[in-house]
Amino acid sequence: MILAKITGKLLCTVFFLDITFKILLPKFSLLVWVLILMVADLVTGILKAKLTKQQITSEKARRTIIKFLQYFGCLGLVVVMINQNHDNATFVEVMNWAKDGVTILILYIELLSVFENLYEMDKTSRMAVYFIRPIYWLLSLAVRSNPAKKAEEASTDKRKEDQL
């Protein structure tokens, strides 16, 4: 009798979790990769700070927690929007794509940050020159050397000088 109750509750829990992961949340594998890349970003950030003799402060660790809350807050917002408009099939389909799209954007941001940390650790090694830097350059879409970006930064610097 006790085994039947436990089995029934277990089956209900498994069914609920299965529905939750299939309908509400982005693909589970994407969420796992987000967590893996967030940990990798944290570890490479700590290693970069140690190798470049930067001080590791609680503010930097706090930023990781804030980033985690922001990422999963965005995903939660998409899930709430899906549940609010579940009658509109087209909207639900678009938002299902948005769930995975937001998750992939988060993965991109974290991967870029990991490669930035790896490159900043040692810019002169062969691994950095021939592997990490080209991939980082491709991932960042060469935004750092973008002429429009440089013009914007120069304009911002000029405004700051004018204010002083």
HELIX and SHEET records of a PDB file:
HELIX    1   1 ILE A    2  ILE A   19  1                                  18    
HELIX    2   2 THR A   20  LEU A   24  3                                   5    
HELIX    3   3 PHE A   28  LEU A   51  1                                  24    
HELIX    4   4 SER A   58  GLN A   84  1                                  27    
HELIX    5   5 ALA A   89  MET A  121  1                                  33    
HELIX    6   6 ARG A  126  MET A  127  1                                   2    
HELIX    7   7 ALA A  128  ILE A  132  3                                   5    
HELIX    8   8 ARG A  133  LEU A  139  1                                   7    
HELIX    9   9 VAL A  143  SER A  145  5                                   3    
HELIX   10  10 PRO A  147  GLN A  163  1                                  17    
END                                                                             
